Structures are given as C-alpha cells and as structure tokens.
Amino acid sequence: MCLYKTSGKLLMVTGAKPDLSGLPEWGATAYVLLRGKAGLDSKVETGHFVGIDWQSKGHRIYWPKTSRVTVERSVRYNRSEALQP
C-alpha cells in the first residue's frame, strides 16, 4: 500500500478511501504504558490522542502536564471521553 500526501488529504494509489473507523476521536483520553516502572509505582500515564505518526507506526499523544506531544506505542483509549472545547 502506497500513500501520498496531497493538500492535507491521504490519497491511495488504488483509489479506494482508507478505513479510519478504528481510529479514536481526536482528543480521546489515552492511557500510555510506561516502561521501567517497578513495584507499586503507577505504570500508566494519562494523555490525549492527537494523531498517528506514519513514520514510526506510533500514536501522537499530547501531555497536558508538560504541554508536549510525543510518539508512543503502548496505548489504550477511553473512546467515550474526548477533550471538551
């Protein structure tokens, strides 16, 4: 599958539209597994989904505590919650 980015939209060579039904809603609460935590420390950090990183097959997560966006792989979503305007 080959993807080209043109004017902000993804265009597939096959001409078929991609199925995006599996993506969470923008701003959905994301729970990211933190590696290297031991004992009774919390092994999950809460952030918000802001997109997919096509280069590394990861999820872009916004961290409200630090106002940064990072790419993470071990992510679960609460699809019933999203950012409120």
C-alpha positions as CSV (number, residue, x, y, z in Angstrom):
1,M,0.0,0.0,0.0
2,C,1.5,3.3,-1.0
3,L,0.3,6.6,0.5
4,Y,0.9,10.1,-0.9
5,K,0.1,13.2,1.0
6,T,-1.6,15.9,-1.2
7,S,-3.1,19.1,0.2
8,G,-3.7,17.6,3.6
9,K,-5.5,14.5,2.5
10,L,-4.2,11.0,2.0
11,L,-4.6,9.6,-1.5
12,M,-4.2,5.9,-2.0
13,V,-2.8,4.6,-5.3
14,T,-5.6,2.1,-5.6
15,G,-8.2,5.0,-5.5
16,A,-10.1,3.5,-2.5
17,K,-10.7,5.6,0.6
18,P,-8.8,4.3,3.7
19,D,-10.9,2.8,6.5
20,L,-10.5,5.1,9.5
21,S,-13.2,3.6,11.7
22,G,-10.6,2.1,14.1
23,L,-9.0,5.5,14.9
24,P,-10.1,7.1,18.2
25,E,-11.7,10.5,18.2
26,W,-9.3,13.4,18.3
27,G,-8.7,14.3,22.0
28,A,-9.7,11.0,23.4
29,T,-8.2,10.1,26.7
30,A,-5.2,7.9,26.2
31,Y,-3.5,5.6,28.7
32,V,0.1,5.0,27.9
33,L,2.1,2.2,29.5
34,L,5.4,3.4,31.0
35,R,8.3,1.1,30.7
36,G,10.8,0.7,33.5
37,K,8.4,1.3,36.4
38,A,8.7,-1.1,39.3
39,G,6.9,-2.0,42.4
40,L,3.8,-0.1,43.4
41,D,4.5,2.9,41.2
42,S,1.9,3.8,38.6
43,K,2.7,2.2,35.3
44,V,0.3,4.3,33.3
45,E,0.3,7.9,32.3
46,T,-2.8,9.8,31.0
47,G,-2.6,12.0,27.9
48,H,-4.8,12.8,24.8
49,F,-4.7,11.4,21.3
50,V,-3.8,13.9,18.6
51,G,-2.9,11.7,15.7
52,I,-1.0,8.9,14.1
53,D,2.7,9.0,13.3
54,W,3.1,7.5,9.9
55,Q,6.9,7.1,10.1
56,S,7.1,5.1,13.3
57,K,3.7,3.3,13.5
58,G,3.0,5.1,16.8
59,H,0.3,7.3,18.3
60,R,0.9,11.0,18.8
61,I,0.0,11.8,22.4
62,Y,-0.4,15.2,24.0
63,W,0.7,15.5,27.6
64,P,-1.2,18.3,29.4
65,K,1.3,18.4,32.3
66,T,4.2,19.3,30.1
67,S,2.4,20.8,27.0
68,R,4.3,18.4,24.7
69,V,3.5,15.9,22.1
70,T,5.4,12.6,21.9
71,V,5.0,9.4,19.8
72,E,4.1,6.3,21.9
73,R,3.4,2.7,21.0
74,S,1.7,1.0,24.1
75,V,-1.5,3.0,24.2
76,R,-5.1,2.2,25.2
77,Y,-8.0,4.6,24.7
78,N,-11.2,5.6,26.6
79,R,-13.3,6.2,23.5
80,S,-16.3,7.5,25.5
81,E,-14.3,10.6,26.6
82,A,-12.8,13.4,24.5
83,L,-11.5,16.9,25.0
84,Q,-14.2,19.4,25.7
85,P,-13.9,22.8,24.0
